[in-house]
Amino acid sequence: MLGSSTLQKPSLFSFPFTRLLLLPSLFFSSSFSSCKRRSSSPFLSSPLKPPLPKKIASTISVHGFPWDDPFHWMSNTSDPDLLRYLHQENSYAQAFMADTQELQRTLFAEMKNRMPPKISTPPERWGKWLYYQHVPEGKEYPVLCRKLSCHDGFFGAFLNYKERPEEETLLDWNEIAEQYGMHLSFLPFFRLMFMSLSEVIWCDRKILFSFLVCFICYVNIGTCRISPDHNFLAYTLDTRGSELFVVQLKDLRTGAMILGSEVKGVLSLAWASDSDCLFYTLCDENQRPNRKLGADVADDLLFTEIDLGCCVDITSTKDGKFNTINSNSRASSEEEHHYGFFYILTNAPSENITFAAEGYHLVRCRAEKSSLSTWQDVVLPGQDATFQDMDMFHGHLVLSLQKEGLPMLCSINMPINVDNEQAKYIEDLNPWFFPLPSALCSFLPASNHDFVASVYRLVVSSPVVPDLIVDYDMFKQKFTFLHQEEWTDLSETYSCERQEVISHDGVMIPLTILYSRKLHSNGNSPGLIYGYGAYGEVLDKGWSADHISLLDRGWVIAYADVSAIFLVGVEGDRAWHRAGTKMNKLNSFHDFAACAIYLISEGYVHKNQLVAIGCSAGGLLVGATINKYPDLFCAAILKVPFLDIANTMLDPCLPLTILDYDEFGDPDVQEEFETIHSYSPYDNIVPGVCYPSTLVTASFHDSRVGVWETAKWVAKVREKTCQSCSPSVILKTNMDGGHFSEGGRLKHCEDMAFEYAFLIKTTGFLHDAKQ
């Protein structure tokens, strides 16, 4: 599919776990009294010493440029010395945090008490069934259930839900966890739980990941699909955290599992319209989904993508009439069928497009004549808007767009009547723009699986508006709250501002700032700034109940929308993305630093109490910024960070490295490799300089970011930088999990309490924190 649309994904590290169903002294010796960082922080001495890994001489040469890498041996994860070193680092991290135990318990209790005791989703009608999920009392994970619908209409759906006649349990995450004796890993799903029948494409570092289900288990349960006749459930399971999923089939009529040959490396699933055949995609040896097969009596290979820069996924159109094979790079395909026509979001060139902004427009073609030459332009966004996504119903088309820099959704009546010569702009089609609570809101669609429905379900929130589940009736142009009776606005307690910061090249960078109106102290408050800056992903700025533990202690929380995300800018969101990729990647680091400096210069945060947080590719952003501006942050948290980019991009055998060429550059091209090496966090650590206190987290079975990247970075920082500061760099490795960690909602609270305690300690507020 040429130039397809990109679905917005939730941000890994900014998702609060409380949205479950719908984030003694430092080890400085007193002899280092001349350390500049120590003079501004109340660090005390400790006799503990961090572990020292072995060094093996190793020289790497690319394009005639050699460099030494004595920790290169860590890339061999079977080396027993690496395991020993990681365990030593875990022990050191616990010792470093020993004086925060009481604070961790306090933070954990706060976060736990904010979680609702009972969580359940509103029912969603599909055919004669109502599907929903809930977390049983005393359990960590959800249960997917259904029941026959005995009543029709909107209120009848709720009556069915409350009566719960003959409830059927389809999938119990708790039983799976017990069966394999491990914790499940998943995204918090107070918002995502409403996506139980929809597909999301996750384009984070190292894999194009396709999954269904609202409560998503990243390590264990990937894709989940119910057959069109409602008799079978297909889902994928990974019990090692390697993201090599195995298909599981369940007969919902008997409750029995259907045994068959074990197929590993499955990413996406789709049922045929007759429910007799299950299609699925397989990964190659580098975890690139490249083959589409059909599974009935025997597996038949239907399609193979030979382009190493593309992935394959399989989907079904909402009306159930077609299965589509989508071959794409780091952009998701989006096409739907509507009564004989395919509607496609594309950025393919068109002579009808006269405005300068880049982005997607809507085209259509007859199902029997789908070649590019037959595409007809249907809807154009206009000069001040860009399309992001689409959804199709019998009587309505839903478009997700950015308009004048703000996220919006609207519906348009179907079918669209256009002539063969001229497409129409969106404002010419009498769109109904969905009412949203504020300009700073974020939203996430629910599954909206029923093609004939006229109601579109959405989960809406903002930094000061807890999540709302809203049904928008597109026919009546009215909306109904399902989760709350009215907009819950906490803006009287917490201020949320959107500022624009001038970066090094004069470009204005959006910066969202959140703080307590009562407790914020101008120029004296501690603060943290989130950043990501890759793959066109926008930071999630939805409500996070976990943040209350910092906001109510006077912290400022900021989100920097640096270049390399999709955002409406001077030339459109695509241009904004390109401005932070490949040869332009350094722009995103300068953007992030500019936002951090703004927080300090404008008095939001104290100059010695600003911390940075980045996850995965966001760890690359923060790590590179620290190298360029080592005095800017007093502390940082790097979660499964991408730190050794030069070495990783040179190894095409690592999972899906080739897919990252579009984002970071091709190392076989000398100029592009030189740019990569110039900002690689591991390769540009500044010797002898005071580095911020840093908590680095890793997972041993991470298939996206190798565990050695974090271990190498920590070891090199300890060796090269200020010997007074470097002992406050700690490494915490999950020895059992993958890229997205593991555990239920209580485990999440434990992890967040650990991270927040680290921030409070390293900003010098440990003894002043509320106990």
Order of alpha helices (4+ residues) and beta strands (2+ residues): beta-beta-alpha-alpha-beta-beta-beta-beta-alpha-beta-alpha-beta-beta-beta-beta-beta-beta-beta-beta-beta-beta-beta-beta-beta-beta-beta-beta-beta-beta-beta-beta-beta-beta-beta-beta-beta-beta-beta-beta-alpha-beta-alpha-alpha-beta-alpha-beta-alpha-alpha-alpha-beta-alpha-beta-alpha
